[in-house]
């Protein structure tokens, strides 16, 4: 990597613009994550940039690798860490950036064999946080030469991470909203179909629901599709 120049600043601004545009786009989460790691790697010149998100699981909170511009199978395999496990877990739990001069000498870095195979040396990781310092993930960057990130570079990459966090949270909210809307629409259709069956077949509400459910299982169609068919047949 090279020192930050005025040209690099311009490139950072363009990268932030791309991510900011994604905030108001209809792109799904996977596209947002790929965009973040690609533009970050491009403008910083790092070998690998990756993005991890915190997930709620039966085992508690975990951090899972969600996106990287790397193509090596050794790196892109499914990787999960505990919230207090490894460098990524440390960054997520402390909500502070961490710079590592040599990952092979860092006790908290767990995947030394992978780093050795890929020739990774220095690393900068920053938390993805949104309002009230809520951390939702980690953005990390690796170089293949010894490198110390300047305060300016850390600040710029942190800004990118914060923009990414907003985009990710907005996208997750958008997806959840769509799911809720689809669920409400499905319930409306099923309720309407139940009313029709209760009227035409003199079913109770529960029996009408079970009838729709059984038709769904027998025909391998969704209950929404069965409800729509009942409504259409009534309208004809």
C-alpha positions in Angstrom: 0.0 0.0 0.0 1.0 3.6 -0.5 0.6 6.7 1.5 -2.8 8.5 1.2 -2.6 11.0 -1.6 -5.2 13.6 -2.8 -6.1 11.2 -5.6 -6.7 8.5 -3.0 -9.0 10.9 -1.0 -11.0 11.4 -4.2 -11.3 7.7 -4.6 -12.4 7.3 -1.1 -15.1 9.9 -1.6 -16.3 8.0 -4.7 -16.4 4.8 -2.7 -18.4 6.4 0.0 -20.8 7.8 -2.6 -21.3 4.3 -4.1 -22.1 2.9 -0.6 -24.3 5.9 0.2 -26.3 5.3 -3.0 -26.8 1.7 -2.0 -28.5 2.9 1.2 -31.5 4.1 -0.8 -31.4 1.4 -3.5 -33.5 -1.7 -3.8 -30.4 -3.9 -3.6 -30.6 -6.9 -1.3 -28.1 -7.5 1.5 -25.8 -9.8 -0.4 -25.3 -7.1 -3.1 -24.6 -4.4 -0.5 -22.0 -6.6 1.3 -20.2 -7.4 -2.0 -20.2 -3.7 -2.9 -18.6 -2.7 0.4 -15.7 -5.2 0.3 -15.0 -4.5 -3.4 -14.9 -0.7 -3.2 -12.9 -0.9 0.1 -10.3 -3.3 -1.4 -10.1 -1.2 -4.6 -9.5 2.2 -2.9 -7.2 0.9 -0.2 -5.1 -1.5 -2.3 -5.3 -4.2 0.3 -5.0 -7.8 -0.7 -8.1 -9.0 1.0 -11.1 -7.1 2.4 -13.8 -9.0 4.2 -17.0 -8.3 6.1 -18.4 -10.2 9.0 -21.9 -9.8 10.6 -23.1 -10.6 14.1 -25.8 -13.3 14.1 -28.1 -14.4 16.9 -27.9 -18.2 17.3 -28.8 -21.0 19.7 -25.3 -20.7 21.0 -25.5 -17.0 21.5 -24.1 -14.3 19.4 -21.6 -15.3 16.7 -19.7 -13.4 14.0 -19.9 -15.0 10.5 -17.9 -14.1 7.3 -20.5 -12.8 4.9 -18.6 -11.2 2.0 -15.1 -10.9 0.6 -13.5 -10.0 -2.7 -11.0 -12.8 -2.2 -11.4 -15.8 -4.5 -9.1 -18.3 -2.8 -11.2 -21.3 -1.4 -9.0 -21.3 1.7 -10.4 -17.9 2.6 -14.0 -17.9 1.3 -15.1 -21.1 3.1 -17.8 -20.7 5.7 -16.2 -19.2 8.8 -17.8 -18.5 12.2 -16.3 -17.1 15.4 -17.7 -16.5 18.8 -18.3 -12.9 19.8 -15.2 -13.0 22.0 -13.2 -15.3 19.8 -10.3 -14.3 17.6 -9.4 -10.8 16.3 -12.8 -10.3 14.7 -14.6 -11.2 17.8 -12.4 -8.9 19.8 -13.1 -6.0 17.5 -16.9 -6.7 17.6 -17.0 -7.0 21.4 -14.9 -3.9 22.2 -16.2 -1.7 19.4 -12.7 -0.4 18.6 -10.5 -0.6 15.6 -7.5 -2.9 15.8 -4.3 -2.8 13.8 -2.0 -5.9 13.7 1.5 -5.6 12.3 1.9 -9.3 11.8 -1.1 -11.7 12.1 1.3 -14.7 12.6 2.6 -13.1 15.8 -0.8 -12.0 17.1 -2.1 -14.3 19.8 -5.7 -13.4 19.2 -5.5 -14.2 15.5 -6.7 -17.8 15.2 -6.3 -18.7 11.5 -2.6 -18.6 11.2 -2.3 -21.6 8.9 -4.6 -19.9 6.4 -2.7 -16.6 6.7 0.6 -18.5 6.1 -0.8 -20.1 2.9 -2.2 -16.9 1.5 0.9 -14.8 2.6 -1.1 -12.4 4.7 0.9 -10.1 7.0 -0.7 -6.9 8.4 -4.3 -6.3 9.2 -6.7 -3.5 10.1 -10.1 -4.3 11.5 -12.8 -1.8 12.3 -16.3 -2.3 13.8 -19.5 -1.7 11.9 -21.6 0.3 14.2 -24.8 2.2 13.9 -26.8 4.5 16.3 -26.0 4.3 20.0 -22.8 2.5 19.1 -24.6 -0.8 18.4 -22.1 -3.1 16.6 -23.5 -5.2 13.8 -20.2 -6.6 12.4 -16.6 -6.1 11.4 -14.8 -4.9 8.3 -11.2 -6.1 8.0 -8.4 -5.5 5.6 -5.2 -7.6 5.0 -1.9 -6.7 3.2 0.7 -9.1 1.9 3.6 -6.8 3.0 4.3 -5.4 6.5 2.3 -2.2 6.7 1.2 0.2 9.4 -2.1 2.0 8.6 -2.0 5.7 9.3 -4.5 7.5 11.5 -5.9 9.1 8.4 -6.4 5.7 6.7 -8.0 4.2 9.9 -10.3 7.2 10.0 -11.2 6.8 6.3 -11.8 3.0 6.5 -13.9 3.6 9.7 -16.0 6.1 7.7 -16.5 3.5 5.0 -17.5 0.9 7.6 -20.0 3.3 9.2 -21.6 4.0 5.9 -21.7 0.3 5.2 -23.4 -0.3 8.6 -26.2 2.1 7.7 -26.7 0.5 4.4 -26.8 -3.0 5.9 -29.2 -2.0 8.7 -31.5 -0.3 6.2 -31.4 -3.3 3.9 -32.2 -5.7 6.7 -35.0 -3.5 7.8 -36.3 -3.3 4.3 -36.2 -7.1 3.9 -37.9 -7.6 7.3 -40.6 -5.1 6.2 -41.2 -6.9 3.0 -41.4 -10.2 4.8 -44.0 -8.7 7.3 -46.0 -7.2 4.4 -46.0 -10.6 2.6 -47.1 -12.3 5.8 -49.9 -9.8 6.3 -51.1 -10.2 2.7 -51.0 -14.0 3.1 -53.1 -13.8 6.3 -55.6 -11.5 4.6 -56.1 -14.0 1.7 -56.4 -16.9 4.1 -59.0 -15.1 6.2 -61.0 -14.2 3.1 -60.8 -17.8 1.9 -62.0 -19.0 5.3 -65.0 -16.7 5.2 -65.9 -18.1 1.8 -65.6 -21.7 3.0 -67.6 -21.0 6.1 -70.3 -19.5 4.0 -70.4 -22.0 1.2 -69.6 -25.2 3.1 -70.9 -24.2 6.5 -67.5 -24.8 8.0 -66.4 -23.4 11.4 -63.4 -21.1 11.2 -61.0 -23.8 12.5 -62.4 -26.4 10.0 -62.0 -23.9 7.1 -58.4 -23.3 8.1 -57.7 -27.0 8.4 -59.3 -27.5 4.9 -57.0 -24.9 3.4 -54.0 -26.5 5.2 -54.8 -30.0 4.0 -55.3 -28.8 0.4 -51.9 -27.1 0.6 -50.2 -30.3 1.8 -52.0 -32.5 -0.7 -51.3 -30.3 -3.7 -47.8 -29.2 -2.5 -48.9 -25.6 -3.0 -48.7 -22.8 -0.5 -51.7 -21.9 1.7 -51.6 -18.5 0.0 -52.1 -20.2 -3.4 -54.9 -22.3 -2.1 -56.6 -19.3 -0.6 -56.2 -17.3 -3.9 -57.8 -20.3 -5.8 -60.8 -20.3 -3.3 -61.3 -16.6 -3.8 -61.0 -16.7 -7.6 -63.6 -19.6 -7.7 -65.9 -17.4 -5.6 -65.5 -14.5 -8.0 -66.1 -16.4 -11.2 
